[in-house]
């Protein structure tokens, strides 16, 4: 076990996140800047991923309800953070960059507008105390 938290450098930040009834384990750590393992997921990455995923699931739902067929979806979400003098920090913004492909070219504008409703519905985005913006690009399959 080593020396535990006898010193800031003495303990590993690695951990596993498991949820009862789920088979997969998420391998977590702190950010490399805080002595974490860069090959593992950080809490900050998981928060941005949660916002991105919640938005995507609402877009899929709302498009399905509207009869808009999505044939491709990806996101390269980014988050901005600040670190305070005391070492604490917080997110100042998350920007989602969804790239969506739909089957019907005539519905690109409608599919783009659905991102606004998806943002309103995402309970994770509604729960955070910093701005979350979506900058969608919707194209049609050619």
C-alpha positions as CSV (number, residue, x, y, z in Angstrom):
1,X,0.0,0.0,0.0
2,X,2.9,2.3,0.2
3,X,2.7,5.4,2.5
4,X,-0.8,6.5,1.5
5,X,-1.4,10.2,1.6
6,X,1.7,10.9,3.7
7,X,2.8,13.3,0.9
8,X,1.1,14.8,-2.2
9,X,3.5,12.8,-4.4
10,X,3.1,9.5,-2.4
11,X,-0.3,8.3,-3.7
12,X,-1.6,7.3,-7.1
13,X,-4.6,9.0,-8.6
14,X,-5.8,6.0,-10.5
15,X,-9.3,4.6,-9.7
16,X,-12.0,2.6,-11.3
17,X,-15.6,3.8,-11.7
18,X,-18.2,1.0,-11.7
19,X,-21.9,1.1,-11.5
20,X,-24.0,-1.7,-10.1
21,X,-25.5,-3.8,-12.9
22,X,-23.0,-2.5,-15.6
23,X,-20.3,-4.7,-17.0
24,X,-17.8,-2.0,-18.1
25,X,-15.4,-0.2,-15.8
26,X,-14.2,3.3,-16.5
27,X,-10.5,3.8,-15.7
28,X,-10.1,7.2,-14.1
29,X,-7.3,9.4,-12.8
30,X,-6.6,13.1,-12.2
31,X,-5.3,15.3,-15.0
32,X,-1.6,14.8,-15.8
33,X,-1.0,18.3,-14.4
34,X,-2.0,16.9,-11.0
35,X,0.1,13.8,-11.2
36,X,-2.6,11.7,-12.9
37,X,-2.2,9.0,-15.6
38,X,-2.9,10.7,-19.0
39,X,-4.1,7.4,-20.5
40,X,-7.1,7.4,-18.1
41,X,-10.3,9.5,-18.1
42,X,-10.4,12.6,-15.9
43,X,-13.5,13.9,-14.1
44,X,-13.3,17.0,-16.3
45,X,-13.3,14.9,-19.5
46,X,-16.2,12.8,-18.2
47,X,-18.3,16.0,-17.5
48,X,-17.7,17.3,-21.0
49,X,-18.6,13.9,-22.4
50,X,-21.8,13.8,-20.3
51,X,-22.9,17.1,-21.7
52,X,-22.1,16.0,-25.3
53,X,-23.9,12.7,-24.8
54,X,-27.0,14.2,-23.2
55,X,-27.3,16.7,-26.1
56,X,-26.8,13.9,-28.7
57,X,-29.5,11.7,-27.2
58,X,-32.0,14.6,-27.2
59,X,-31.1,15.4,-30.8
60,X,-31.7,11.8,-31.8
61,X,-35.0,11.7,-29.9
62,X,-36.3,15.0,-31.3
63,X,-35.3,14.1,-34.8
64,X,-36.9,10.7,-34.6
65,X,-40.1,12.3,-33.3
66,X,-40.0,14.9,-36.2
67,X,-39.3,12.2,-38.8
68,X,-35.8,13.5,-39.6
69,X,-33.5,10.5,-40.3
70,X,-30.0,11.0,-38.9
71,X,-27.4,8.8,-40.7
72,X,-24.3,10.2,-38.9
73,X,-23.4,12.0,-35.7
74,X,-20.2,13.1,-34.1
75,X,-19.1,15.7,-31.6
76,X,-15.8,17.2,-30.7
77,X,-16.9,19.0,-27.5
78,X,-14.5,21.3,-25.7
79,X,-14.4,22.8,-22.3
80,X,-12.7,25.9,-20.9
81,X,-11.6,26.0,-17.3
82,X,-9.8,28.4,-15.0
83,X,-7.6,27.6,-12.0
84,X,-7.8,29.9,-9.0
85,X,-4.9,31.0,-6.9
86,X,-5.9,28.6,-4.2
87,X,-5.6,25.6,-6.6
88,X,-9.4,25.2,-7.0
89,X,-10.9,25.8,-10.4
90,X,-14.1,25.6,-12.4
91,X,-15.4,25.4,-15.9
92,X,-16.2,28.7,-17.6
93,X,-17.8,27.2,-20.7
94,X,-18.4,24.0,-22.7
95,X,-18.9,24.2,-26.4
96,X,-20.5,21.3,-28.3
97,X,-19.5,20.9,-31.9
98,X,-22.1,18.3,-33.2
99,X,-21.7,17.3,-36.9
100,X,-24.9,15.7,-38.1
101,X,-25.7,14.0,-41.4
102,X,-29.4,13.7,-42.3
103,X,-31.1,11.8,-45.1
104,X,-33.3,14.7,-46.5
105,X,-31.6,17.9,-47.7
106,X,-34.9,19.7,-47.4
107,X,-34.8,19.4,-43.6
108,X,-31.3,20.7,-42.8
109,X,-32.6,23.9,-41.4
110,X,-35.2,22.1,-39.2
111,X,-32.6,19.6,-38.0
112,X,-30.3,22.5,-37.1
113,X,-33.0,24.2,-35.1
114,X,-33.6,21.0,-33.1
115,X,-30.3,21.6,-31.4
116,X,-31.8,24.5,-29.6
117,X,-34.6,22.4,-28.2
118,X,-32.2,19.6,-27.3
119,X,-30.2,22.1,-25.3
120,X,-33.3,23.2,-23.5
121,X,-34.2,19.6,-22.6
122,X,-30.7,18.3,-21.6
123,X,-30.9,17.9,-17.8
124,X,-27.2,17.9,-17.4
125,X,-26.8,21.2,-19.3
126,X,-29.6,22.6,-17.2
127,X,-27.8,21.5,-14.0
128,X,-24.4,23.1,-14.5
129,X,-23.5,26.7,-13.5
130,X,-21.6,27.6,-16.6
131,X,-22.7,28.2,-20.2
132,X,-23.0,25.3,-22.5
133,X,-23.3,26.2,-26.2
134,X,-23.9,24.1,-29.2
135,X,-22.5,25.0,-32.6
136,X,-24.1,22.4,-34.9
137,X,-23.3,21.7,-38.5
138,X,-26.0,19.7,-40.3
139,X,-25.4,18.3,-43.7
140,X,-27.4,15.9,-45.9
141,X,-26.2,12.5,-47.1
142,X,-25.2,12.8,-50.8
